Amino acid sequence: MREPTLPGIPNIHSHAFQRAMAGLAERQTDPADSFWTWRELMYRFAGRITPQTQYDIAAQLYAELLEAGYTSVCEFHYLHHQPDGRPYDDPAAMSRAIIAAARDTGIRLTLLPVLYMTGGFDGRALSERQQRFGHTVDAYLSLLATLRAEEDARLRVGVALHSLRAVPEFALREVLSAIGSQTLPIHIHIAEQTAEVDDCLATRGARPVEWLLENAAVDERWTLVHATHLTPGEVRGIAERRAVVGLCPTTEANLGDGLFPLREFLDQGGRIGIGSDSNVSVSPVEELRWLEYGQRLLVRGRNIASTPAQPSAGGRLFDAVIAGGLQSCQQTGQAADRVVLDADAPALAAVTDDSLHDRFVFAGNQPLVKTVTIEGRCVVADGRHPQRDAIAARYRAALNGLLA
């Protein structure tokens, strides 16, 4: 039979450096371990990353993403400065390390430099561990202009507002005013944790998504990452504004975030994409499968994403995350990227066009990707990235240094 082929899969939310943390934050440090205790561990790890180790980790991640069937990645990048907050001689050094890793591996990159200014909704100063994340608005816009000058066929640069707790209202307005109606991607973490919702209510008198919809011209350029904790009105509001919600099921499960109201959002025409976020998993199959399985556990039913018009749960999810991912990444030509699966894989035995998406998502997580092409160029052949061994050797050396 002909080789089964899928569109290239967009990964719309990644923190590349966190790939090197995978499996290192699964020991109890507090009887009430949560996202917030994990965050402290992450800050300590982030404090050791240099431009060189940033490159080595990102290259390893991006090769793995390509081998798994992702053909583009939105890098939500906030490790800007030296650990004490002083800029590098080249203020874009950490960003350039990510760009180099993407170019060397061949993945499409939507680089999203992050504006990060405060440590909470109350406007507190950044903590010692957060110093390397911080920018003034002017310095941030300067970095954005520098990076946009480097755009090419596989590099898109957009705006990332870390979160409402880290970006004061005045700064959000200044950045949005500066970019005006330009068709830049705009991404933001929002409503990931219930503590964030409570703090926003206490300081701004509204829930995070509620506040954003009332105070910003949210539209198709926007990606709301996580948006886990929503009211029915917020679900409707995001769908009506045609923004994308970036869902990261393996990270959201790993951090104990909660479950997004998927069926309600999709039924109102909402747009979604998937991301590997903390990169505890680099598999789109796992993200899609657990996106559906989390909903099944929540409602104690099956085939939650399916509809009478589209009875395949895998098919509806796959179509949704391709469309939403293309919108979120804003990469020209991305729709032509292709992932060819291994027709001889047992998991695809006797596969048909009607069953392909369900078999890909729900028949396990064996490596099924055979070939990946981006702009007609083969970046994965026989399931392997051509530089896999050399990239892995540099990654192992980098990790040994970080964990010494």
Secondary structure, 3 states (H helix, E strand, C coil): CCCCEEECEEEEEECHHHHHHCCCCCCCCCCCCCHHHHHHHHHHHHCCCCHHHHHHHHHHHHHHHHHHCEEEEEEEECCCCCCCCCCCCCCCHHHHHHHHHHHHHCCEEEEEEEECCCCCCCCCCCCHHHHHHCCCHHHHHHHHHHHHCCCECCEEECEEECCCCCCCHHHHHHHHHHHCCCCCCEEEEECCCHHHHHHHHHHHCCCHHHHHHHHCCCCCCEEEEECCCCCHHHHHHHHHHCCEEEECHHHHHHCCCCCCCHHHHHHCCCEEEECCECCCCCCHHHHHHHHHHHHHHHHCCCCCCCCCCCCCHHHHHHHHHHHHHHHHHCCCCHHHCEEEECCCCHHHCCCCCCCHHHHHHHCCCCCCEEEEEECCEEEEECCECCCHHHHHHHHHHHHHHHCC
